[in-house]
């Protein structure tokens, strides 16, 4: 029990750092957010911040990883508990809506991907691995709930990931509602 009590402040401090960093990065951008700014926003010293994270890249990756894991875990939970008689249309609609609902996470996710792509090869490698893992997870989930057409599930997993990023971008710039129902019907009809 004492070990759990010791770990709670560590987890709480890490969470405070990541939350502060995420808020600042959305507000100011990644390049304009310094470790000193993050420490100040989190209410800790810069030395304490370095105890948990030695570089901004570590913070960026952990935020991105947490965002992807949050979205993926929610989807997988739903896919693992969905009724086997649920239609393809209902499954895809729910997948898109769950991802679209994570709008703030989505914005930060795109900022972080941009940073990884633009200037950071180590971060890019981590994102590449995470995306591949996410695609495989999506593929396995689709195989589980969509019993037939397994060969079409792999390209569908790629399509869903591409659509997720695209919908996040469109949501950021488009004021009116995105026609999720029409998109899902198009995908379902094309995959039959």
Secondary structure, 3 states (H helix, E strand, C coil): CHHHHHHHHHHHHHHHHHHHHHHHHHHHCCCCCCHHHHHHHHCCCHHHHHHHCCCHHHHHHHHHHHHHHHHHHHHHHHHHHCCCCCCHHHHHHHHHHHHHHCHHHHHHHHHHHHHHHHHCHHHHHHHHHHHHHHHHHHHHHHHHHCCCCHHHHHHHHHHHHHHHHHHHHHHHHCCCCCCHHHHHHHHHHHHC
